[in-house]
Amino acid sequence: DWRTSGCVTKPRAQGNCGSCWAFSVAAAVETYNCQADGSTGYLSTQQLLDCASGDYWGNLGCDGGSEAFTYQYLMSGGTKLESENDYPYDEFQQRCRTSYDGVRLGDAWALHEEDSMAVKAALTHSGPVNVGLSAENDKWYDYQGGIVDWADCGLEADHAVVAIGWGTDSQVGDYLLVKNSWGADWGEQGYF
């Protein structure tokens, strides 16, 4: 549970904008940045929404996006992710207006889809892992706590979250601990 490191920021709310992809990536990079130099704080989801969208990057702003495309943006030509204070979230896409002063990402890699052993290994040895899931099921909107069986969730990934830990339950086995972007009033104080 990476929250015990003091490097996981509290869950935020994306509001009516389909920017879960930006929140997921920002949350992971926040933790990695804290691990690297001890700095804590929110990084700009608005910068990702504004600057990692469009024809060149492939993300669709408030209509959705890809964590992979977003990491490509962050690893391109000196791009730095600014702080939330310097580039605050507005809940709608705007013109890109970065100052290029912020956190620089050195590297990122993709894990094979549905490889739970690789996800647990990455969580254990590296840090948070961006995860796509199907949130089409009403279970997500009504979720208040407990372990969710992925088999009941749907087939198509349409929501991005960040796994921040894992554990084992005596009845259901291994589970992931996940940070969502629907605010602290949802789920287990923003987590499931």
Secondary structure, DSSP 8 states (H G I E B T S, - for coil): -GGGGT------B-TTSB-HHHHHHHHHHHHHHHHHH---S-B-HHHHHHHSBSTTT-B-TTB---HHHHHHHHTSTT-EE-BTTTS---SS-------S-SEE--------TT-HHHHHHHHHHT--EEEEE---SHHHHH--SS---GGGS-SS--EEEEEEEEEEETTTEEEEEEE-SB-TTSTBTTB-
